[in-house]
């Protein structure tokens, strides 16, 4: 139990930073691979965007780049949420394999939680009364024109399922 708690406490800051870098890298790679824009990743806390960020990415159109419409920006905005889901599912599967190993399970649980927090805060922006310019899921909603009520429902269900998954992992770890 003590090894588990120490592992969790030690791994919070590095894994939170890793998750933020992966989030921004997903934006950058999506725009690079899809539309051939260049991107610069700042993988450390900074204020490059005019506000504090744990990591940030800046895009720039270059010769040979394709133009982007609203749907394209929507795809770039949604990519980190898909990445969050991928890492939550993959890390959960690995965590089930390491239920008896306090260190490995603790690190995986923190990584799952960091991705879950990023996912939840992204979804919670949908519950604002008015759209906020530049927020990932509002950009996606604007680009694809989906009903905000449907996106809110899908987001609430996803948060419930993923939160339950983390609870089940904790229960399994402490029971076995």
Secondary structure as GFF3:
##gff-version 3
##sequence-region A 1 176
A	DSSP	alpha_helix	2	35	.	.	.	ID=ss1
A	DSSP	beta_strand	38	42	.	.	.	ID=ss2
A	DSSP	beta_strand	56	60	.	.	.	ID=ss3
A	DSSP	alpha_helix	70	97	.	.	.	ID=ss4
A	DSSP	alpha_helix	102	124	.	.	.	ID=ss5
A	DSSP	three_ten_helix	125	127	.	.	.	ID=ss6
A	DSSP	alpha_helix	136	144	.	.	.	ID=ss7
A	DSSP	alpha_helix	148	175	.	.	.	ID=ss8
###
